């Protein structure tokens, strides 16, 4: 609970119960108001989601263009050793050959199992702790249907509206959830079509790693026809299938202890 829902856990800590903690948090908020919001930021109405006109890739591409030659692409970090005069020596495989870089500090933004392999020569204990986090597989399956394929009872004013849907295991479907991409953002699908991003897999369905792309599309399509798509609709257009063998790390019991050990 502390790892997965830290805010809820803290409410109980500060107030003796969730309700007591909520009351105390409201009182503390009145005593310590937030600093004024930066007027340059947009002011969306209520809760909303955001993306970029040409997809999320626009953000890292813009950052890279600002940083210029400081960003090194296709540089594979193969080793880290401690330098004699403090700091670290990093060994890279690059398109131009092997390169050695000396640095005062190193920031890693990589999965823990990758960090485990790289850091093992520096600390066996840290490497062992980092190797114990569980990442189940997940596949992202993007499909498109004609708008008339959507069941009428799922439409609002003739349109598919909303963020998407989550599927409890009790519903007897494989797909974990579906995001209505073309309802969330403009220009994600041509007129008369809908774009749906589906996730399938997880810790209770690790067998997806052995399925073909067509198998995954078929499984998603079969599930959608049970709740969102007319069973007699034409086959969807499969626009993208990406399987992540190690996807989202899980907050299992003992998670924070393993994190502290690492």
N, C-alpha and C positions, 0 to 999 in steps of 0.2 A: 504493500500500500504506500509506504513512504517513497519508494522509487517511482512507481507508476502514477500515483496521485498525490504528489508532495503537498499541494495546497490544501487538500482535504485533511491529510495527516497533520499538518501544522495547525489547522483549526482546532482539532482535538487537543493538541499540545498546549495551546495558549488559553483555551477556554474550558477544558475538562470534558467537552462534548462538541459535536459538530455545530449544533445550534448555539451553544455558549461561545464557541470560537468565532462564529459568524458575527454575533452581536459585538464581541470585543473588537473584531477586525473593523466593523463599521465605525465604532467609537474612535479607534486609533486613526482611521482614515480622516475623520472630522478634525482631529487634533493636528494631523500632519498632511495637509492637502498636497496634491501633486503639483509640480512646477507647471507653469503655463505651457500649452502646446505650441510647438513651432508653427508660426502662421504660414510658412512655406509649404507645409505638408497638406495633402488633400484631405478633405473632410467628408468621408463616405457616410451615407445615411445608414445607421444601425450596423449590424454585423454583415460583413461582405467578404468575398474572396477576390483576389486580384491575380492577374497574369500580365503578360506582355503581348503586344500585337502579333509578333511572330513567334510566340512561345517563350518558355523560360530560358532558352539558350541565349536570348538577347542580353540577359544580365551578365553572365560570365564573359561573353564576347565583348561587352562594353567595358568591363573592368580590364580585360586583357588589352584592349586597344589603348586605354589610358596608361597602363603600365609599360606598354611597348616591349622592348627587348629584355626587360627584367623577368618576363614570364618565359620559362623554358618548357617547351613541349617535347614529348617523346624522350624525356630524361627519366630513366628508371633508377630509383635509389636501390642499391644492392648491399650497401654496408654503412654502418656508423661505428666509429671508434672514438675513444676519448683522446683528445690531443694532449701533448706533454705540457703545454702552457695554458691549460684549461680550455674549455670549449670542446668542439667535436670536429672530426674529419669525416666528410660524407663522400662515398664513392658512387658515381653514377655511370650507367651505360647510356651513351648518347649517340645520335646519328653520326657524330664526328669522332666517336671512339670513347675510351674511358676518360672520365674527368673527375678530379678530386677537388672538393670545396671545403674550406675551413670556416666554421661558424661559431659564434659565441653561444647560440642557443638554437634549438630545433623545435619547430611546431609541427605536429603531425595531425592531419585531418584525414585519417584513413580508418578502415574497419579494424577492430581490435585484433582479429586473427592475422591480418597483414602486419600490424605493428608487432605482434608476438614473434613472428619469424625474424623481422629486422632487428629487434632489440635483444634477442636471445644471447648473442655474444656479450652484451653489456650486463644483462641481469637475467639469470635463469628464473628467479622468483617472479619478476615482473612478466616475463614471457609466459610462464605457466599460468599466472592469473589471467592474463589477457586472452589466453587460448580457451578459457572456460565459458565465455559468453556464447549463448546459443542464437544462431541466425537461421531460422527456417527458410525454405525456398518460397518465392512468390513469383508468379508470372503476371505481366501486364498485357492484356489483350484488348486492342482497339478495333472496334467494328462499327460499321455504318449500315443503317436501315432506311428505306423510304419512310417518310413521316406517317403514311397510311398503315404501316406495319405496327404502329403503337396501338395497344388496346384503347378503345374509346374511353373506358372508365379511368384510364391513367392520364387523360388529357384534361387540362384546365383551359377553358376558352379556346379549345381547339389546338393547344400547344402543350408540348412536354415541358413542364416547369419544375423548378427545384434544383437542388444540389445533386441528388442521387439517392442511392438506397444501400443499406447494410443488410446482410443476410445472416440471421442466427443459424447455428448448426442444426437447430431443431426443425428448420424448414425443409431439410432433406435435399439441399442443393450444394454443389461444390463451390460455386462462385462466392467469394467473400463479400464483394460489394461492387456497385456500378456507379460511375460518375457521369452525369449528363453534360459532357463537355460542350456540346453545341448550345445548351441552354444557359451555361454559365458565362460563356465568352462569345463575342461576335466573330463572324468570319471563320468559324471552326468547321462549318459544313455548308455545302451549297444549298440553295433554296429547295425545300421539299425533302431534305434528308436530315437525319439526326446522327450525331457522333457520340458513341458510348465507350468509355474507358472502364475496363473490368479487371478486377484482381482475383486471382485464383491460386490456391495453394495454402501455405501456412503450416503451422506445427502439427495440425491434424490431417494434413493432406500432402505429405512430402513426396508422394509418388509422381507429382507433376514433372519432376526433373527427367523422368524416363519417357514422357509423352512427346509426340511430335507436335509441331505447330498446328497442323490441321486437327489433331486430337483436342488440343486446348481450345481452338475456335469452336469446334463442335460441342464441347462440354459447356462453354459459356453460352452459346446459342441455345442449347437445350434448356439451360436454366432460365434464360430470359423469356423463353416461350411459356414458362410456367407462371409468369407474373406480370411481365411488361409487354412482350411481343405477341401478336396474334399467332397462334400455332400454325396457321395456314400461310403465313407470310413467306415471301421469297427469301432465299439464303442471303445472309449479310455479306457486305464487302469486308474482307479482313484486311485492315490497313497496317497493322503492326502487332507483332508478338515478341515480347522480350522476357526471357526467363532469368531470374536472379537466383542462382543456386543458394546463395547466402544473402538474405534480403534484410529484414528488419530485426535488430537484436531484441530479445525478449527480457522483460523484467521478471525473472524467475526468483523464487525464494532464495535469499542469500546474495542477491545482486549487489547491494551496496557494500557488503563485506568483500566480495570479489573485486569490486571497484577500488575499495580502500587498499586492498592488498596490492593491486596493480600500481 
